[in-house]
């Protein structure tokens, strides 16, 4: 599409501007909590969702956790986490989209039908995101009125997911590096203290205490 064509469609221009602003905000922080908050803002503002949730896969345990929910009960998000564990091969995250036009009658939502009614949403779009071909999480967009998801909506949702995946991966890498630096600093401090002990007994005492501190961290 040419610039002239975009200029003749102010709504398209506004959508591009909103998406660009979302991308800038998403990449402005390496704090995982902030990245998830910005993602949730994008889901609600750009997809016009009434409620939303962000789920991340724990890399160490392969468990799915809801790290952020807006307008949804903890009882519902816990049920989604449990459903993920029962699906073969992490199916919930491997699919690009899980589209539910009406959660009140969709058979896939049968295990959480009562919770759906209590939470008050009707339509749902669950979008998995991946980094380097590995599933890392998903976001859920929930709508209180029936909603049909056309190709443009799905393309926008996929764009949000792609950008979020990169930002989340960067935030996790930053967190991992920070943890390793902190561990190395503790080891350095332990070595300094151990080398400063005047005798074997005090040295062993420091080693025991420092070892306990490192295991507890």
N, C-alpha and C positions, 0 to 999 in steps of 0.2 A: 504494500500500500504506500502511495507517495505521500509526501508531506502535505501537498495540496488537498489530497483526499482526506487525510486526518483532520486538517483544519476545517473542512466542511462538516465534520462530525464532532461537535464539542463533547458529546458524551464519551466518544472513543478517546479523545484527547484527555479528558478527565480521568478515565480508567487507566490510561498509561501513566498519568501523573501519580495516581494513587498507588499503583503497583511499584513505580520507581521509589516513592517515599517509603513504602513497606520494605523494599530491598535495602535501602540505605539504613533504616532503623534496625533491620535484622542483622546486618553486618557491622553495626556500630559498637557491639559489645561482645566480649568473650565469656561473659557470665551466663551459664546455662539457664538459670532461672529467668534472666532478662530475655534471652532468645525465645524461650517458651511463651513468655508474656506477649512479646511482639507478634509471634505466630498466632496466638489466640486473638489478638487485636485484628490481624489481617483476616482471619477466618470470619470474624463477626462483621468487619467493615466491608471487605471486598466480596465475600460470599453472602453477606447479609443474613448470617446465621443468628438465631435467637439464643442458642446455647452452644457451647463447644467444650472439647476436651483434648488434651494432648497426652498420648501414651508413648512411653519409651521402653525399649527392650534393654534389660540389664545385660551387659556384655559378659559379665562373669557367671551369672546364674541362668541366663536365657529366660528369665521371667519378665513378663510385661507389667509395667507399673503406670498408673495414671499419675502424672506429675503436675497436672493442672486441670481444673474443671471449673466451668462457669455455668451456673444454672442447673447443675446436675448433682444428685445426691451421691455421697460416698458409697451407699449401698448399691447404686446402679453401676458406678465405675468399677467397684470390686467384682461385680457379676461379670462385667466384660473381661476383666483380667482372668477370671476363672474360666470363661468360655475359651479364651485363647489357649489355655493350657490343655484343653480337651480336643483341640483341633489338630489333625496330623500335619507335621511339618511347618508349623507356624502359618497356616493358611490365611489367617486373618490379616497378616502383614504382607504376604507374598502377592496377593491380588492388588492390582492398581487401585480399584475402587470396589467398595461394597455399597451398593445403592439400595435404599429402602424407601419406596414411594409412600408407603403407609405402614408404620410400625405397629399399628393396632391390629393388622390382619396378616402381615407377612410372617410366614411359617418360621423363618430364620430367627425371628424375635420371640418365638413362643416361650423359650426358657426364662425370658425377662419381661414377659407381657405385663405383669402387674407393676413392675418397676417403671416400665415405659409410661403407663397410665399415671403413676404418681409423679413422674418427672414432667409430664405435660407436652412432650414433643410428638410430632406426627411423622415427619419425613426426616431421613438421616442420610448423610453421605460420609463414609469412612474412607480416608485416603491414606494408603501406606506410603512411607518414604524410605528410600534406600541410599546407601553411600557405598561406592565401589562394589555394587551388585550385592550388598548385604542389607537385609532388612534391619532398620534401626528403630522404627516406631511408626506411629500413625496419628493423624488428627481426625477428630469427629466433628462434623458440622451438623447441628440439630435445628429443625425448623418447626415452629408451633402450628403452622398451617401446611396443608398438602403442597408439595413442591415437585415439579418435574425438572429433571436435570438435563439440560440440552448440552450439545457439544462444546459450546463456548464456556459454559459453567464448569464442565469437567476439565477443559483445557486450563482454565484459570486455577482450579483446585490443584491440578498437577503442577503448575508453575509454582504455587505456594509451597507444595510439598518438596519440589526439587531444591528450591532456595533454602527451605528450612533444613533439609538434610545436610547441606554443606555447612550451614551456620552451626548446627548441633554438633557435627563432627569436629569443627574447629574448636568449639567450646569445650568439648570433651578432651581433646588433645591438650588444650591449655590447662585444664584441670589436672590431667594426668602428669604433665610436666611440673606443675606446681607442687603436686604431691611428692614427686621424685626429688625435687630440689629440697623440700622440707625434710625428707628422710635422710638425704646426704648431709644436710646441715646438722641433724641430730647425731649422725655418725661422727661427724667432725668434732662436735662438742664432746661426745663420749671419749674419743681418742685423746683429746686434750686433757680431760679430767683424769683418765686412766694413767696417762704418762706423767701426770703430776703427783701421783701417790708415792709416799715415802717407803712403803713396805708391801709385802705380799698380801697381808690380811686386808688392808684398806683397798688394795687394788682389786681383789676378788669381790669385796663389798660393792665397789663402784660398778664393776662388770655386771654383777647380778641385778643391781638397781637399774642400770642403763638398758640391759637386755629386756627387763620387764616393761620399761617405758616404751621401747621400740616395738615390742610385741603387742602392746595395748593400743598403739597408734594406728 
